[in-house]
Structures are given as structure tokens and as C-alpha cells.
Amino acid sequence: MASLLSFLLFSQMAAAVSKGPLYDSFVSLSIELTGFPSFAGTKESPNQFSYNLIKALADAQGSPLVIRVGGNSADRAIYDANQSEATASSCDADPEAILCIGKSFFDSYGAFPNGTTYSHNFNLAASNSSGYDTLRETVPLACDALRGQLNVWEVGNEPDLYRGKWRPSDWPAEDYEADWQNATDSLKTYLQDACADMAANGSFSLMAPSVSSPGSGIKVTDIFNDGENSENFVKQISVHNYMAGASSSGVTVQNTLMSHKAVANKLQSHVNLAESLSDVDADYILGEHNSLYGGGASGKSNVFGAGLWVLEFSAYAASTGFIKREHFHQAVGSAYSAWLPVSKDSSDPQTNPPYYGKLAAATFLANSSTIEVKTIDLNGDADKDSGYGAYVNGTLQRVALLNLREFSSSSGSDRGSQNYTISVNPNESWVVKRLTAPGADVDTGVTFNGYSYEYGTLGLPTRDNSTSSDEKVTSDASGNLYVTVADSEAVIITK
């Protein structure tokens, strides 16, 4: 039997801590550099599957996505002007290179829907002649490809993890800062030669320092104290986020992902860091994040429970007011990816449950720069009953409710549910859009608002008549709006 919880939601309720409006396209993506050509295709021949999935996210959100192209492979990428392939595992330019990019790599920029903007991640780890040559030779290619669609530049990825690999084990913040400053100065010089308008003050901007976590070994506060933004070119303070590691002990779908407390605790570390950087004239973003680092874990990162986590994390992150945008990381064949863009090994292209969580989050956070998100103070299970309201000019426009109780499709037991009562205006009509699947454990059969977005239709929506779409609900004369949400399910309620 479903239990009854009353979630009172009023426009005058206290707001979460806020540092100003969110960016547009709050739910955005990060794509591993080596896999970017597979996800995108080329401007002349785009990957239509990816194109359609990204367009659906942009349409739901009301603005084009911002795509960060980078990650670990960006700090391994060596440019070979004679290489015809976009990427290769070896090249003549550096016999020791394990990843090489050719000129055709840059043909992938512009393949996504019109209006999409990008950031490009340059190699900082390779402090040798091939690394320096790569920066000099790729800046003209990158600026030419990104003219009119550049968000920011990025130099280096997770430099705190260079220690003991590409730098001394005791490499301090001041030495990182010196390396980074030298590289960004070179970047600006090369831009002035190749694309002078993109090097002009007001046009040249960066995200940095792209550390692995708020608790990185090289402290972000030390980095900025050592002059990271002395020239005011850093416009986005990029810090990465993962809930845990793919092989970390004790990781479960329920306790690590489908947990409001786990999400809140993780995000509090970002809020604390953001507060400590209040004197830095830049905005705080999650430049790369996902469920479990190391590519995710099968059975955890690629199941519907992870899709619910995407919505929970996105809504709570937006409610903090500090985090202006999030970039969910994607890599070809990784368990945490929202979709597989091309065939790999024995797997055909496919849409994964985390995609549906992003679609629900994009719907809830639509026109994100115009909304204020507030958490709902729940009277139920603080870890498993989670609610959020999205307000425009103080007026409630959308509600997200998540029932985070884990239900397994193979359990053989009846699926529970929760009855939620929301207080709104009397006799007011609302629409319920469900994020649902047979259970938290499944990796197929997911729908949002009664539609699937699978490879069989190249990511275009297909109506699934076994699930509801745009359920109409009306509050009673007292302003009570009743909504039932199954265990391992979420709803977005809109006017």
C-alpha cells in the first residue's frame, strides 16, 4: 500500500543559498577527446543518432548545449600533420605517443545542431617538444574550426593527477601555475597570429583549473592565490565530480546513486570550495562529471537507477546557486555514457538509461538562466523522497519529485509507490511527465513522458503506448494536487 506524504510547496518558501542566476543549458555534456569524432561525425557527415539525441536535449532545455571536448585523452594527444585519420594510437610525430590526432579531427566541430558551442582542451601534460609543437600547430586549426561557436578554451585536464606521472610527486601549485601560465600565454600568442579577433581582450576566455575533485591534491585556492586568474581570462572555475570510483568498495546503486543524502554530501564539498573562492571573478562549473570515475561500472552506471541519479544530482546542483552548469562526461563504450554513438566490439549503437535522466533534468531545468530552483523540505524519508520546485519570478512553474526506493524488476515482489500531495493554487491544471522503467536494475525499456529515443529510429522519439504521456491532473478546491510515483520512478510536473 502506498504511503501518504504531504509535500507543501509554496512560492514564499526559503530559497537555497544562491550566488546568482544559472547559465543557460545547465545540463550540458563533456566528451572524451579521443571519442569526439565518433560521437559527432563531421560537419559534412554528422552522426545523425548523436545529432538527434542532442537536439532533443536542447529542445527540452530551450537552448543549445555546451559541449566540452577534452578529458584524459586531451593530455595524451599529439598532433601529426601527416596523419589522415582523426585519431590514431601511434604516429611519426612522436614514436612514444599513445594518442595522435590529425587535421581531420577538427572537422567534427560544427557537426552538432546549430547553436551548439564547444570548448577545446589542449595538452598540458606533455612538457616536451612534441607537446609544445602540438599546441603551436593545433591552435590555428582549433580557432578556425570554432570561429562563431567557441565557449571557452581549456589547457590541461586534472593536473593534480600529473603528480608521479608527468610531474614530480611533490609538484606544487606554484609550479603547476607556472606551466599553465606559460601554455596559456603561448595559446594567446598563437591565436593572435592565426585568429586575432579571438585573442582580443573580451574574446579570450578560459576554464580552469579542471582539477579532479574539490579535494584535489593541488588545492584550487592555492592555484588562484598563485595567480591563475591574474589576467582575468579565467571565466569558469572548472572542478570535476564523480560520486565514487567504478571499482571502489561499497558502491551500490541505492546507497551511492539513488540517495539524496549522498548527492547532497557530494555537492556540499563543491559549495564549500565555491564559497572559499568568492573573491575570484569567475563562475563555478562542473566541467566534467558523472556517476563513477574510471568509465563507470556495468550494472551500476548503465542502469535506470543511474538515470534517476542524473535527475537528482542535476536538480540539487541547480538548487545550490553556486554551480552554474554541469557537463556530464561521455566516452565511447563507457558504462556511464548516455549513448553509444557507433558500433563497438559486439555492441550496436544504443541509448542508455542516463540519457533519459538528462532529458528529464533538461525538461525540469528548461530556460535555466531564468529560473530559481528550491529544494522541498520533505516530511517523508529524507534520503529517498526528493523534491524540487523551479520558479520564474517567484512563481512556481515546474516540480520534480523522485521516489528513490530501489526496485528490482527481477525481485518477484509488488512494486511500491508513494502518494504525494502538493499544495498549489486551487483548481489549477498541471501535466505529469514520468521518467520510468521496469526497475532500477534495467538497462533497456526506459521512457520519459511515454517516449523512447532509441537507435532504431536514430534517436527520434517513438511513442510507447505501455506508458503514460502528459497525464492531466487538477488540484482540488483547497489547492491539493495528488500525484503517485512508483518506487524507482520520478515525475516532472509542469503547468
Buried (B, 14 or more C-beta within 10 A) or exposed (E): EBEEBBBEBEEEBEEBEBBEEBBBBBBBBBBBBBBBBBBBBBBEEBBEBBBBBBBBBBBBBBBBBBBBBBBBBBBBBBBBEEBEBBBBEBBEBBEEBBBBBBBBBBBBBBBBBEEBBBBBBBBBBBBEEBBBBBBBBBBBBBBEBBEEBBBBBBBBBBBBBBBEEBBEEEBBBEBBBEBBBBBBEBBBEBBBEBBEEBBEEEEBBBBBBBBBBBEBBBBBEBBBBBBBBEBEBBBBBBBBBBBBEBEBEEBEBBBBBBBBEBBBEBBEBBBEBBEBBEEBEBBBBBBBBBBBBBBBBEEBBBBBBBBBBBBBBBBBBBBBBBBBBBBBBBBBBBBBBBBBBBEEEEEEBBBBBBBBBBBBBBBBBBBBBBBBBBBBEBEBBEBBBBBBBBBEEEEBBBBBBBBBBBBBBEEEEEBBBBBBBBBBEEEBEBBBBBBBBBBBBBBBBBBBBBBBBBBEEBBBBEEBEEBBBEBEBEBEEEBBBEBEBBBBBBBBBBE
